Amino acid sequence: MLQVNKILYSTDLSKGSEKSFEYAVFLAKSTGADIHILHVVEKLSSDAKMALESYVMDDGQRGEMLKARKRQALSKLEARQDEYWAAVDSDDLVFRDKVKSLKVIESYPVEAILNTSRDLGVDLIVMGTHEKGFVETFLGSVAKNVLSRSRVPVLVVPLIDKRR
């Protein structure tokens, strides 16, 4: 039987990603696994870098703007965690201790997810779909590549459309 001791939960920070975090928490409760949370701030394209260099001449200011992207993402990640845990039953608050790390990386999403999963030695990757939809966006790009290249199981949680 597969033993799950460490879960990597990768999030795009969309509101719909909360459902995939619920699965990660459920699995941690069921198996006793620790959860490591990852958000990837996608690297700027060459065009975006050129525009930034054109409009922000000061190297220090440009560097600070790039660092601010990661700080803002971490702040949003922490706020989402606070919102999630504020809404759970008091009995389940003990499972917040299962979250062992919150990490924001500037990189390419697939590479960052795979490298982090390998570095942490996780047994399972949990990720959600983008808000645009499962087939159109997410599975066609990040999830598809993570699924095809991962050496550990990957649970992809579809966005639930409440309008249906």
C-alpha positions as CSV (number, residue, x, y, z in Angstrom):
1,M,0.0,0.0,0.0
2,L,1.2,3.5,-0.8
3,Q,2.4,5.4,2.2
4,V,1.8,9.2,2.0
5,N,4.0,11.1,4.4
6,K,4.5,14.4,2.5
7,I,2.1,16.2,0.2
8,L,3.1,19.0,-2.1
9,Y,0.1,21.3,-2.7
10,S,0.7,23.6,-5.7
11,T,-1.6,26.5,-6.0
12,D,-2.2,29.3,-8.5
13,L,-3.9,31.3,-5.8
14,S,-7.2,31.5,-7.6
15,K,-10.4,31.4,-5.5
16,G,-11.2,28.0,-7.1
17,S,-8.0,26.5,-5.8
18,E,-9.5,26.2,-2.3
19,K,-11.2,22.9,-3.3
20,S,-7.8,21.3,-4.1
21,F,-6.5,22.5,-0.8
22,E,-9.4,20.8,0.9
23,Y,-8.3,17.5,-0.7
24,A,-4.8,18.0,0.5
25,V,-6.0,18.6,4.0
26,F,-8.4,15.6,3.9
27,L,-5.5,13.4,2.7
28,A,-3.2,14.8,5.5
29,K,-5.9,14.0,8.1
30,S,-6.4,10.5,6.7
31,T,-2.7,9.6,6.4
32,G,-1.0,11.9,8.9
33,A,1.1,13.4,6.1
34,D,2.7,16.8,6.2
35,I,1.7,19.5,3.6
36,H,4.1,21.8,1.8
37,I,2.5,24.6,-0.1
38,L,4.0,26.0,-3.3
39,H,3.0,29.0,-5.5
40,V,5.0,29.8,-8.6
41,V,5.3,33.3,-9.8
42,E,5.9,32.9,-13.4
43,K,9.2,34.4,-14.8
44,L,8.7,37.5,-16.8
45,S,8.8,37.1,-20.6
46,S,11.6,38.7,-22.6
47,D,9.1,41.4,-23.8
48,A,8.0,42.2,-20.2
49,K,11.6,42.4,-19.0
50,M,12.4,44.8,-21.9
51,A,9.4,47.0,-21.1
52,L,10.4,47.1,-17.4
53,E,14.0,48.1,-18.3
54,S,12.6,50.7,-20.7
55,Y,10.3,52.4,-18.2
56,V,12.3,51.8,-14.9
57,M,15.8,52.9,-15.5
58,D,17.1,52.4,-11.9
59,D,18.5,48.9,-11.4
60,G,17.7,48.9,-7.7
61,Q,14.1,50.0,-8.2
62,R,13.7,47.4,-10.9
63,G,15.0,44.7,-8.6
64,E,12.7,45.9,-5.9
65,M,9.7,45.7,-8.2
66,L,10.6,42.1,-9.0
67,K,11.0,41.2,-5.4
68,A,7.6,42.8,-4.6
69,R,5.9,40.3,-6.9
70,K,7.0,37.4,-4.7
71,R,6.2,39.3,-1.5
72,Q,2.7,40.1,-2.8
73,A,2.2,36.4,-3.7
74,L,3.4,35.2,-0.3
75,S,1.1,37.7,1.4
76,K,-1.9,36.5,-0.6
77,L,-0.9,32.9,0.1
78,E,-0.8,33.6,3.9
79,A,-4.2,35.4,3.7
80,R,-5.8,32.5,1.9
81,Q,-4.5,30.2,4.6
82,D,-5.9,32.4,7.3
83,E,-9.3,32.5,5.5
84,Y,-9.4,28.7,5.0
85,W,-8.5,27.9,8.6
86,A,-10.9,30.5,10.0
87,A,-13.8,28.7,8.3
88,V,-13.1,25.1,9.4
89,D,-14.6,23.4,12.5
90,S,-12.6,24.0,15.6
91,D,-11.8,20.3,15.8
92,D,-10.0,20.5,12.5
93,L,-7.8,23.5,13.5
94,V,-5.2,21.1,14.8
95,F,-4.5,20.0,11.2
96,R,-3.1,23.5,10.4
97,D,0.1,22.2,12.1
98,K,0.3,19.7,9.2
99,V,1.2,22.7,6.9
100,K,5.0,22.6,7.3
101,S,6.0,25.2,4.7
102,L,4.7,28.0,2.4
103,K,7.0,28.7,-0.5
104,V,6.8,31.2,-3.3
105,I,9.3,30.7,-6.2
106,E,9.9,32.8,-9.3
107,S,10.3,30.2,-12.0
108,Y,8.6,28.2,-14.7
109,P,5.6,26.4,-13.0
110,V,6.3,22.8,-14.3
111,E,10.0,22.9,-13.4
112,A,9.3,24.5,-10.0
113,I,6.7,21.9,-9.1
114,L,8.8,18.9,-10.2
115,N,12.0,20.2,-8.6
116,T,10.3,21.1,-5.3
117,S,8.6,17.7,-5.2
118,R,11.9,16.0,-5.7
119,D,13.8,18.3,-3.2
120,L,11.2,17.7,-0.5
121,G,10.8,14.0,-1.3
122,V,7.0,14.2,-1.4
123,D,4.8,11.2,-2.0
124,L,2.0,13.0,-3.7
125,I,1.4,16.3,-5.6
126,V,-2.1,17.9,-5.3
127,M,-3.0,20.7,-7.7
128,G,-6.2,22.3,-9.0
129,T,-7.4,23.6,-12.3
130,H,-7.4,27.2,-13.4
131,E,-10.6,29.1,-13.4
132,K,-10.8,29.0,-17.2
133,G,-11.6,25.3,-17.1
134,F,-9.9,22.0,-16.9
135,V,-9.4,20.9,-20.5
136,E,-8.9,24.4,-22.1
137,T,-6.1,25.7,-20.0
138,F,-4.7,23.7,-17.1
139,L,-4.5,20.1,-18.3
140,G,-3.2,21.4,-21.7
141,S,-0.2,23.0,-20.0
142,V,1.0,22.7,-16.4
143,A,-0.9,19.7,-15.1
144,K,-0.3,17.7,-18.3
145,N,3.4,18.2,-18.1
146,V,3.6,17.6,-14.4
147,L,1.5,14.4,-14.8
148,S,3.7,13.1,-17.6
149,R,7.1,13.9,-15.9
150,S,6.4,13.3,-12.2
151,R,7.8,10.3,-10.5
152,V,5.1,10.5,-7.8
153,P,1.3,10.3,-8.1
154,V,-0.5,13.6,-9.0
155,L,-4.0,14.4,-7.9
156,V,-5.6,17.1,-10.2
157,V,-8.8,18.5,-8.7
158,P,-11.1,20.1,-11.2
159,L,-12.7,23.4,-10.6
160,I,-16.3,22.9,-9.6
161,D,-18.6,25.2,-11.5
162,K,-21.5,26.0,-9.1
163,R,-23.6,27.3,-12.0
164,R,-24.2,23.8,-13.3
